[in-house]
């Protein structure tokens, strides 16, 4: 009998086996990913890991979910990153059922940052819509920046106030713990938060992937200062979600790899915090 249900601790080994067979990363990657999910604080009513498709007692499908309760701009809400959707070839007809069950709640904003090309039509049919059409690959160190802007990594001395609220501080500290670069750019008495995931493309090319800022224009405004800070740490190239090439940046726009969202509240460009990129790495 085939059924969908929440994944539990007893499913971990079989789920890791299926994920390893279905995607490029090695088994160690998926073991670390599941371990990260296991160690996160639970959100009431949401699964710890996600959902599995089961034929009798055998795991034949997996869909991981990363749910976080966040507070941004004074508003508390749930965000759920839909990640790593895979089903054994003989059960592909049930993949839609797995997806629909996993994304049926109304009290969260679902978002998908890594949809495979062959799934775009399916997830759009299920109510997902694009919030980013592509991405920009930029060389920000070559860009101008306002005189007097200053960038630093966050520290435990950050206090909530007019410059940063507690929700932003929590976000920055959480992502620092995940191994991200959590930065604050200060200019004219205002602090602007930024989070970058460190990525090595092809195993050797270092990239900084922007996964959080208040507004994508904040990055464009302070690109030079941020870029030179990142360059001193070995990251000359920055990748970010975009709908077009942004004025003032040195780089190129690519209209592929869209991002999707469903339900809840809107997600703006430059905000995929608490996503698989942050928790699992690349």
C-alpha positions in Angstrom: 0.0 0.0 0.0 1.4 3.4 -1.0 1.0 6.4 1.3 2.5 9.8 2.1 3.4 10.7 5.7 5.7 12.8 7.7 9.3 11.6 7.8 10.6 10.5 11.2 13.9 9.5 12.7 13.5 5.8 11.7 13.3 6.9 8.0 16.7 8.8 8.0 18.9 6.1 6.6 16.6 5.1 3.8 15.9 8.7 2.9 19.6 9.5 2.7 20.0 6.5 0.4 17.3 7.8 -1.9 18.6 11.4 -1.9 22.1 10.2 -2.6 20.9 8.1 -5.6 18.7 11.0 -6.9 21.1 14.0 -6.7 24.7 14.8 -7.3 26.0 15.5 -3.7 27.6 12.6 -1.9 26.0 10.7 1.0 27.9 12.8 3.5 26.2 15.9 2.2 22.7 14.5 2.9 23.7 13.1 6.3 24.9 16.6 7.3 21.7 18.1 5.9 19.4 15.8 7.8 21.5 16.3 10.9 21.0 20.1 10.5 17.3 19.6 10.3 17.3 17.3 13.4 19.1 20.0 15.5 16.9 22.9 14.6 14.2 24.2 17.1 10.8 22.8 16.1 8.0 24.9 14.8 4.7 23.7 16.3 2.6 21.7 13.9 5.3 21.4 11.2 7.4 18.3 10.4 11.0 18.1 11.6 12.3 16.8 8.3 9.5 16.8 5.7 7.5 14.0 4.0 8.1 10.6 2.6 6.3 8.4 0.1 6.1 4.8 1.3 5.3 1.6 -0.5 4.4 -0.8 2.2 7.5 -0.1 4.5 9.9 1.0 1.8 10.8 4.7 1.2 10.3 5.5 -2.5 10.0 9.3 -2.3 11.3 12.2 -0.2 10.5 15.9 0.1 12.5 17.8 2.7 11.0 20.9 4.3 12.8 23.6 6.3 10.3 25.6 8.3 11.4 28.6 10.4 9.4 31.1 12.4 10.9 34.5 11.5 10.3 38.1 12.6 11.1 40.6 9.9 10.1 44.3 10.1 8.1 43.6 13.3 6.0 40.9 11.6 6.3 37.2 12.8 5.5 34.5 10.2 6.4 31.0 9.1 8.6 30.3 6.1 9.0 26.9 4.6 11.7 26.1 2.1 10.7 23.1 -0.1 13.8 21.2 -0.8 15.2 18.0 -2.4 12.0 16.5 -4.0 12.8 13.1 -5.4 10.8 9.9 -6.2 12.0 6.6 -7.6 11.2 6.3 -11.3 8.6 3.6 -10.9 6.6 5.9 -8.6 6.8 9.2 -10.5 3.1 9.1 -10.9 2.8 9.7 -7.1 5.3 12.6 -7.0 2.5 15.2 -7.4 0.6 13.7 -4.5 3.8 14.0 -2.3 4.2 17.6 -3.3 0.6 18.6 -2.8 0.5 17.0 0.7 3.7 18.7 1.7 2.6 22.2 0.6 -1.0 22.3 1.6 -0.9 24.5 4.7 -2.1 28.0 4.7 -0.2 29.3 7.7 3.3 29.5 6.0 5.0 30.9 3.0 6.4 28.1 0.9 9.4 28.8 -1.3 11.5 26.7 -3.6 15.1 27.9 -4.5 16.3 24.9 -6.5 13.4 23.7 -8.8 14.6 21.3 -11.5 13.6 22.5 -15.0 11.3 19.5 -15.6 9.3 20.4 -12.4 8.6 24.1 -13.3 5.2 23.4 -14.9 4.2 21.0 -12.2 4.9 23.4 -9.3 3.3 26.3 -11.2 0.2 24.1 -11.6 0.2 23.6 -7.8 0.0 27.4 -7.2 3.7 28.4 -7.0 4.7 31.6 -8.7 8.0 33.1 -9.6 9.5 35.8 -7.3 12.8 35.8 -9.1 13.3 35.1 -12.9 17.1 34.6 -12.8 20.3 35.8 -11.3 23.1 38.3 -11.6 26.7 37.3 -11.4 28.6 40.4 -10.3 32.1 41.7 -9.6 31.1 44.2 -6.9 34.6 45.3 -5.9 34.7 47.2 -9.3 31.6 49.2 -8.4 31.3 52.6 -6.7 29.9 53.0 -3.2 29.0 56.0 -1.0 31.9 57.6 0.8 31.8 56.7 4.5 30.1 53.4 4.2 31.7 50.7 6.4 31.3 47.0 6.5 32.0 44.6 9.4 31.1 41.1 10.4 28.6 40.8 13.2 29.5 40.1 16.8 27.6 39.1 19.9 27.6 42.8 21.0 24.8 43.7 18.5 21.8 45.1 20.4 18.3 45.8 19.1 17.4 49.5 18.5 16.8 51.9 15.7 19.6 50.4 13.5 18.7 46.7 13.7 15.7 45.0 15.3 15.9 41.8 17.3 14.5 39.8 14.4 17.3 40.9 12.1 20.0 40.2 14.8 18.6 36.7 15.3 18.7 36.1 11.5 22.3 37.3 11.3 23.4 35.3 14.3 21.6 32.1 13.1 23.3 32.3 9.7 26.7 33.0 11.2 26.2 29.7 13.1 25.4 28.0 9.8 28.8 29.1 8.5 27.6 32.1 6.4 29.1 35.5 6.2 26.8 37.8 8.2 27.7 41.4 7.6 26.5 44.8 8.6 27.1 47.9 6.4 26.8 51.1 8.3 26.2 54.4 6.5 24.9 57.8 7.8 23.9 56.2 11.1 21.9 53.4 9.5 22.9 49.7 9.6 22.1 47.4 6.7 22.2 43.6 7.2 23.6 41.2 4.6 24.1 37.4 4.6 26.2 35.6 2.1 26.7 31.8 1.7 30.3 30.8 0.8 30.2 28.6 -2.3 33.0 26.9 -4.3 31.8 26.4 -7.9 33.4 23.5 -9.7 35.2 22.7 -6.5 37.6 25.6 -6.8 36.0 28.9 -7.9 35.0 30.9 -4.7 31.6 32.7 -4.9 29.6 34.6 -2.3 25.9 34.0 -2.7 23.7 36.7 -1.4 20.7 35.2 0.5 19.5 38.0 2.6 19.3 41.8 2.6 16.4 44.2 3.3 16.1 45.2 -0.3 18.1 44.1 -3.3 18.8 47.8 -4.0 20.8 47.9 -0.8 23.3 45.6 -2.3 23.6 47.7 -5.5 24.0 50.8 -3.4 26.8 49.5 -1.3 28.3 47.0 -3.9 31.7 48.6 -3.9 32.2 48.6 -0.1 30.8 45.1 0.2 32.7 43.8 -2.8 36.1 45.0 -1.5 35.3 43.5 1.9 34.5 40.2 0.3 37.5 40.4 -2.0 39.9 40.6 1.0 38.4 37.3 2.1 38.9 35.6 -1.2 35.5 36.2 -2.8 35.6 38.3 -6.0 32.3 37.1 -7.5 28.8 37.6 -5.9 25.7 35.8 -7.1 22.2 37.1 -6.4 18.6 36.6 -7.4 17.3 39.2 -9.9 14.8 39.9 -12.6 17.2 41.9 -14.7 20.6 43.5 -14.6 20.8 46.1 -11.9 22.1 49.6 -12.8 25.5 50.3 -11.4 26.7 46.7 -11.1 29.5 45.2 -13.0 28.4 41.8 -14.1 26.0 39.8 -16.2 22.3 38.8 -15.9 21.2 35.2 -16.6 17.5 34.5 -17.1 17.5 30.9 -15.7 17.2 29.2 -12.4 14.0 30.9 -11.2 12.8 31.0 -7.6 9.2 30.2 -6.6 6.9 30.9 -3.8 3.4 29.9 -2.7 0.9 31.3 -0.2 1.6 33.4 2.9 3.3 36.8 2.2 5.4 38.0 -0.6 9.1 37.3 -0.7 11.3 40.0 -2.1 14.5 39.7 -4.1 17.5 39.2 -1.9 15.6 37.2 0.7 16.0 33.5 0.8 17.1 33.3 4.4 16.8 30.0 6.2 17.0 28.1 2.9 18.8 24.9 2.0 21.7 27.0 0.6 22.3 28.3 4.2 21.6 25.1 6.1 22.9 22.5 3.7 25.5 24.4 1.8 26.4 23.9 -1.9 
